């Protein structure tokens, strides 16, 4: 265990000093800032994916409605199925929010 300690915080022969704790605190603050920046970036990407999926699904629904009364070739139907499958795979990247469980009712 003592071999690992210098990696995290140098210590005097009497144990950690005030400066060691200050250094550790500064490193911890930087780590927390990086974590929050990462969370913010990930939330931005998630929002962008959701927006793209919504736009694509809407466009597919519009196209499906436009061709609903037309007879399509088997190739066109297969292409539409493949497109819907691809969009569903994109949608599945970001899990849908789980509904909140109902609060426990008093007995």
Steps between C-alpha positions, in 0.01 A plus 500: 500500500780742582637463145177652365485798731772711328305472177206675661661724754859546617537468874758610750648244731233600755207443265308734274561872536256787458649566156441135406132539585480829308656335196263207527205738536605691186531176304158391623348834396647461150366146475152613604510781241603255228221262599239774481634615162479142373145464630403825326655385172331160519163661571549719192575200280202313644270793422638520146442125445144529629434797272642317197299187575181703535560682171580178315199315642274791408635502144445123467143535627438780247643293215302195608180705503582645155540156345227322696254495209759397242602150409868458576745254353642234731837681480345827613319327788824329603687832488233662719521212751880528506481875554256458788725234651804728474314785667383270777861396559594868523213561741609207715841657560343732757266304726155641550437645843347249737170604649520582866358223717183599681555606861429235757148523628454498876361171630 
